[in-house]
Amino acid sequence: MSLTSSTLLILVLLGTALAFAAAVWFWPRLGRPGGRPVLGRVGVVLTLQVLVLASVGLIANRTFLLYGSWADLTGTHGSMPSTGQDAAGGAAVRVLGRQPTDVPGGATPRIGGAIERITVRGEGSKAVVQAYVYLPPEYFQPGKEHTRFPAAVVLTGFPGMAENLLKGLDYPRTAWRLAKQKKMPPMVLVMMQPSVIPTRNTQCVDVPGGPLSETFFGTDLPKAVSGAYRVGTSPSNWAIMGDSTGGYCALKMALEHPEHYAAGVGLSADYKPELDQYSGDLFHGNNTEEKRSDLLWSLDNLPQGKSSFLVTSSKQGEQNYKDTQKFIAKVKKPARVSSITLDSGGHGFNTWRREIAPALEWLGGRIGAE
């Protein structure tokens, strides 16, 4: 039974209600002296606490989309074999299934597009990562069989799951609506977590002796997706965006890999990695890589390519406001920077929902079909 299924939630809520009713009914009997009644009281209290916590946890998970599956919760993702290798015999995409989009007429791909769940095997990184791909309606329409569409990688924060981007933040629906209104071109979206290991916040860094997260997002991912879908292969066909940690990764990839990404969007982005128990040691004493991971340092000390950046923050409610202003000031030609600054907004879904549509429109003006 799925971790996010309504059936599971109903069963747990029903079990909690029945356990509470049973506790009230039998409590007078458990109030007697003796070892067995004491053990009974302890058992009742523990059972009710577990059920109440499970109910609250399931409700919170459905509300904030923290974990999409039991594997996400337990961190027991296994490697999956890949198919559809490219000409070099390395990077590959495997389609695990397809689902309709949540838009009017979404059951018909030519009207609503489609969402495919995939695994991507990175040629250089050797990482196997799950993602969702939104294919716009035009991808399936007659006359477009040879069109190679623009693509944007969309990243969650950490911790987070790709389902956040489908449900909580409505990226496919927003892209569909904007394309229908001619405010952006039809675009393929590759939606995923900003890490090659779901339980470790690798923050798009190639960890010495560990996960090669930068290699995966900076090089492997565009190559693999372009080999599996009708997506352009030049930087002018590719962009990357994300929120929070995902926003940091997006800006980092656009800054350090202009040969693959023409544009990067950071919604409430961090500007350097946060080292904590979720990241572990990302650099292992490599001071050069640690400095390079600080985007403000990189803008001052490394050459800037032709990438375009969009950064967002809020004057009140965001901790990254001052660093965002510093980032804007440090971007120099040939790079370009735009910004969205709200008067107030927190570090969460409500703020990002206000920014996603204009961010996608901005992207649509900087990448296009091949």
C-alpha positions in Angstrom: 0.0 0.0 0.0 1.4 3.4 -1.0 2.7 5.7 1.7 0.6 8.5 0.3 -2.5 6.6 -0.4 -5.9 7.7 1.0 -6.7 4.1 2.0 -3.7 3.9 4.3 -4.6 7.2 5.9 -8.2 6.2 6.4 -7.2 2.9 7.9 -4.8 4.5 10.4 -7.3 7.2 11.4 -10.0 4.5 11.8 -7.6 2.4 13.9 -6.8 5.4 16.1 -10.5 6.1 16.7 -11.2 2.5 17.5 -8.2 2.2 19.8 -9.3 5.3 21.6 -12.9 4.0 22.1 -11.5 0.7 23.3 -9.2 2.4 25.8 -12.2 4.4 27.2 -14.3 1.3 27.4 -11.7 -1.0 29.1 -9.9 1.6 31.2 -12.0 0.9 34.4 -10.8 -2.7 34.3 -7.2 -1.7 33.7 -7.4 0.5 36.8 -7.3 -2.4 39.2 -4.1 -3.1 41.1 -1.8 -5.8 40.0 1.0 -6.4 37.4 -1.3 -7.3 34.5 -3.5 -4.2 34.7 -0.4 -2.0 34.9 1.1 -3.7 31.7 -2.3 -3.2 30.1 -2.3 0.5 30.8 1.2 0.9 29.5 0.2 -1.0 26.4 -2.9 1.1 25.8 -0.9 4.4 26.2 1.9 3.3 23.9 -0.6 2.0 21.2 -2.5 5.2 21.2 0.7 7.3 21.0 2.0 5.3 18.1 -1.4 5.6 16.2 -1.7 9.3 16.9 1.8 10.0 15.7 1.3 7.8 12.6 -1.9 9.8 11.8 -0.2 13.1 12.3 2.8 12.0 10.2 0.6 10.7 7.3 -1.4 13.9 7.3 1.7 16.0 7.3 3.3 13.9 4.6 0.3 14.3 2.3 0.2 18.0 3.0 3.9 18.8 2.5 4.8 15.9 0.2 7.9 15.0 2.2 8.2 11.3 1.1 6.6 9.7 -1.9 7.1 6.1 -1.1 8.2 3.7 1.6 11.6 3.6 -0.1 11.9 7.4 0.3 11.1 7.1 4.0 13.5 4.3 4.8 16.2 5.2 2.3 16.2 1.8 0.8 16.2 2.7 -2.9 17.9 0.1 -5.0 19.7 0.5 -8.3 17.5 -0.2 -11.3 18.8 -1.6 -14.6 18.7 0.9 -17.5 17.7 0.5 -21.1 17.9 2.7 -24.2 21.7 3.4 -24.1 23.0 6.2 -26.3 25.5 5.8 -29.1 28.4 5.9 -26.6 26.9 3.0 -24.7 26.8 4.9 -21.4 24.1 7.4 -20.4 20.6 5.9 -20.5 17.0 6.5 -19.5 14.5 3.9 -18.5 10.8 4.7 -18.6 9.0 3.2 -15.6 5.5 4.3 -16.5 3.3 7.1 -17.8 0.4 9.1 -16.2 -1.9 11.8 -17.5 -1.5 15.4 -16.5 -3.8 17.2 -14.1 -5.2 19.6 -16.7 -8.4 19.8 -18.8 -8.3 17.0 -21.3 -5.2 15.7 -19.6 -6.1 12.0 -20.2 -5.3 12.6 -23.9 -1.6 13.3 -24.5 -2.3 15.5 -27.6 -4.4 17.8 -25.4 -2.8 17.6 -21.9 0.6 16.1 -22.5 1.9 13.3 -20.4 4.1 12.7 -17.4 6.6 9.8 -17.5 8.4 8.4 -14.5 12.0 7.5 -15.4 15.4 6.4 -14.1 18.5 8.1 -15.5 21.8 6.3 -15.5 24.7 8.8 -15.6 27.5 7.9 -17.9 30.3 9.7 -16.1 28.8 9.7 -12.6 27.5 6.1 -12.7 24.6 7.4 -10.6 21.0 6.0 -11.1 18.4 8.6 -10.2 14.7 8.7 -10.5 12.8 11.6 -12.1 9.5 12.7 -13.7 9.4 14.0 -17.3 6.6 16.3 -18.4 6.0 16.1 -22.2 3.8 19.0 -23.5 0.9 18.3 -25.8 2.8 19.5 -28.8 5.2 16.6 -28.3 2.4 14.2 -29.5 0.8 16.4 -32.1 1.0 15.7 -35.9 3.5 17.9 -37.6 5.8 18.0 -34.6 7.3 14.5 -35.0 10.7 15.9 -35.8 10.7 19.0 -33.5 13.4 18.9 -30.8 11.9 20.8 -27.8 13.6 23.0 -25.2 14.0 21.4 -21.8 14.3 22.6 -18.2 15.6 20.6 -15.3 13.4 21.4 -12.2 14.8 20.6 -8.7 13.2 20.4 -5.3 14.8 21.5 -2.1 16.3 19.1 0.4 14.7 17.1 1.9 12.0 16.9 -0.7 10.7 14.6 -3.4 10.0 15.0 -7.1 6.2 14.6 -6.4 6.4 18.1 -4.8 6.9 19.6 -8.2 3.9 17.8 -9.7 1.4 18.3 -6.9 2.5 20.9 -4.4 4.0 23.3 -6.9 2.1 22.4 -10.1 4.9 22.8 -12.6 3.2 20.7 -15.4 -0.1 22.5 -15.0 1.6 25.9 -15.0 3.8 25.1 -18.0 0.7 23.8 -19.9 -1.3 26.9 -19.1 1.5 29.4 -20.0 2.2 27.6 -23.3 -1.5 27.6 -24.1 -1.5 31.4 -23.5 1.6 31.8 -25.7 3.6 33.2 -22.8 6.3 30.5 -23.1 7.1 27.8 -25.7 6.1 24.2 -25.2 8.8 22.8 -23.0 9.9 19.4 -21.6 10.4 19.5 -17.8 12.7 17.0 -16.0 11.6 17.1 -12.4 13.7 15.5 -9.6 15.5 15.9 -6.3 18.8 17.9 -6.2 20.8 14.8 -5.1 21.9 11.6 -6.6 21.3 9.8 -3.2 17.8 10.5 -1.7 19.1 10.5 1.9 22.2 12.6 1.4 22.3 16.3 0.5 25.1 16.2 -2.0 24.3 19.7 -3.2 25.6 19.2 -6.8 29.2 18.6 -5.6 31.5 15.8 -6.8 32.4 14.3 -3.5 36.0 12.9 -3.4 35.6 9.1 -3.3 31.8 9.5 -3.1 28.8 10.5 -5.2 29.5 12.6 -8.4 26.6 14.9 -8.1 28.0 17.8 -10.2 29.0 15.4 -13.0 25.5 13.9 -13.0 23.5 17.2 -13.2 26.2 19.2 -15.1 26.9 16.7 -17.9 25.1 13.3 -17.6 21.5 14.4 -17.3 21.2 16.6 -20.4 23.0 14.0 -22.5 20.8 11.1 -21.2 17.5 13.0 -21.7 18.5 14.3 -25.1 19.3 10.7 -26.1 15.9 9.4 -25.0 13.5 12.3 -25.9 13.2 14.8 -28.7 15.1 17.5 -26.9 17.7 19.8 -28.3 21.3 19.2 -27.5 22.8 22.8 -27.5 23.0 25.0 -24.4 20.3 27.3 -26.0 17.9 24.3 -25.6 18.5 23.8 -21.9 17.8 25.5 -18.6 17.8 24.5 -15.0 15.8 25.8 -12.0 15.0 24.9 -8.4 14.1 26.2 -5.0 16.2 26.4 -1.9 19.0 23.8 -2.2 17.7 23.0 -5.7 18.0 26.7 -6.5 21.6 26.6 -5.4 22.2 23.6 -7.7 20.5 25.4 -10.6 22.6 28.5 -10.3 25.8 26.4 -9.8 25.2 24.3 -12.9 24.4 27.4 -15.0 27.5 29.2 -13.7 29.9 26.3 -14.0 28.4 24.5 -17.0 27.4 27.1 -19.6 28.3 24.5 -22.2 25.2 22.6 -21.3 22.8 25.2 -19.7 22.0 28.6 -21.1 20.0 29.7 -18.0 19.6 29.0 -14.3 16.8 30.0 -11.9 17.2 30.0 -8.1 14.0 30.4 -6.1 15.0 31.4 -2.6 18.4 29.9 -3.4 21.3 29.2 -1.1 24.6 30.5 -2.4 26.9 28.0 -0.9 26.5 24.4 0.4 25.2 23.9 3.9 27.5 21.3 5.6 25.5 19.3 8.2 24.6 15.7 9.1 22.6 15.4 5.9 25.5 16.4 3.6 28.5 14.8 5.4 32.0 15.9 4.4 31.6 17.1 0.8 35.2 18.2 0.1 37.5 16.1 2.2 40.1 18.9 2.6 39.9 20.1 -1.0 40.0 23.8 -0.4 39.8 24.7 -4.0 36.6 22.9 -4.6 35.1 24.2 -1.3 35.8 27.8 -2.5 34.4 27.1 -5.9 31.2 25.8 -4.4 30.6 29.3 -2.9 28.8 31.0 -5.8 29.7 34.5 -4.6 33.4 33.6 -4.6 33.1 32.0 -8.0 31.6 35.1 -9.5 34.5 37.1 -8.2 37.3 34.7 -9.1 36.3 32.5 -12.1 35.4 33.4 -15.7 31.7 34.0 -16.3 30.2 32.5 -19.4 27.1 33.6 -21.4 24.6 32.1 -19.0 21.5 34.0 -17.8 20.5 33.9 -14.2 17.2 34.6 -12.4 17.2 34.9 -8.6 14.3 35.5 -6.3 14.0 36.6 -2.7 11.8 38.7 -0.3 12.6 41.8 1.6 10.9 40.3 4.6 10.8 36.6 5.5 13.8 35.4 3.5 17.2 34.8 5.0 18.9 35.0 1.6 18.0 38.6 0.7 21.4 40.2 1.3 23.3 37.4 -0.4 20.8 37.6 -3.4 21.7 41.3 -3.7 25.4 40.4 -3.6 24.9 37.8 -6.3 23.2 40.3 -8.6 25.9 42.8 -8.1 28.7 40.3 -8.9 27.3 39.0 -12.2 29.3 40.5 -15.1 29.1 40.4 -18.9 28.8 38.2 -20.9 26.6 36.7 -18.2 23.3 38.3 -17.4 21.1 38.4 -14.3 17.4 39.2 -13.6 15.6 39.1 -10.3 12.2 38.9 -8.6 12.0 40.6 -5.2 8.8 40.2 -3.2 7.9 42.6 -0.4 7.3 39.7 1.9 7.4 35.9 1.6 8.6 32.9 3.5 10.9 30.0 2.5 8.2 27.7 1.3 5.6 26.6 -1.2 3.3 29.7 -0.9 6.1 32.0 -1.9 7.4 29.7 -4.8 4.0 29.4 -6.3 4.0 33.1 -6.8 7.3 33.0 -8.6 7.1 29.9 -10.7 4.9 31.3 -13.5 7.0 34.4 -14.1 10.2 32.3 -13.8 9.0 29.9 -16.5 8.0 32.8 -18.7 11.5 34.2 -18.2 13.0 30.8 -19.1 10.9 30.7 -22.2 12.6 33.8 -23.5 16.0 32.4 -23.1 15.8 28.8 -24.4 14.0 27.5 -27.5 13.4 24.6 -29.8 16.1 23.3 -32.1 
